Structures are given as C-alpha cells and as structure tokens.
Amino acid sequence: MIKSFRSIALLEGLSLLALLFFAMPMKYMAGNPIYVKNIGMAHGVLFILYVAFAILIKNEQKWSFKTFIIVCLASIVPFGTFYIEKKYLQNT
C-alpha cells in the first residue's frame, strides 16, 4: 500500500504544479480555460486519493496525529508531496 501512496503523492504533486504553472497561465494569459477544467479534475481526484491513502497509511505506519496533519497539509503546498515522499515515505 505504501508504494501506491508514493505513486499517488508524486502524481498529486505533479498535477498541482501543472495546474498552477501551466493551466492557470493558459486560462488567464491565453484565454483558454479547458486546461484548468481537465487538469483540475485530475488533480481533484488525485487529491482525494492522496488524503484517503494518508488515512489508511496513518495506522499502518503508526504516524502521530501531528505527522498525519503535516502529510495532509503538504498536499495543498506546491512541492509539498515531494517533501513528504523524501521525509516520511522513502525508507518504508
């Protein structure tokens, strides 16, 4: 299950970066909102999967509540999931 979570964390982080640094500029500078719709939907699904897997992994890895909150909050910060992967998931 941890390998799946690592993959989801990577994809969720990449989708957030694509949304912020590609789709949003395309919407506001090029007037093309379709990228926000498509990438935003993918990011939303990956975000939900990330949080759901974090809940499942919390018990498996015996994370404290503080660690769990850090892992969840990292999903809303650009590059946050990459930090989580290095700090909490790499040695598992």
GINOR-V453101 format. One record per pair of residues at least 4 apart in sequence whose ideal C-beta (glycine too) atoms are under 6 Angstrom apart, sorted by the first residue. I is the first residue (numbers start at 1). J is the second residue. Records with the same first field share a line. If there is no record, write none. Layout:
I->J / J
//
This chain:
2->92
5->53 / 57
6->85 / 89
8->12 / 49 / 50 / 53
9->81 / 85
11->46
12->46 / 47 / 50 / 81
13->81 / 82
15->42 / 43 / 46
16->43
17->21
18->22 / 39
19->23 / 39 / 40 / 43
20->24
23->35 / 36 / 39
25->29
26->30 / 32 / 35
27->33 / 36
35->39
36->40
47->75
50->75
51->72
53->57
54->71 / 72
57->61
58->63 / 68
63->67 / 68
71->84
74->80 / 81 / 84
75->81
83->87
84->88
85->89
86->90
//
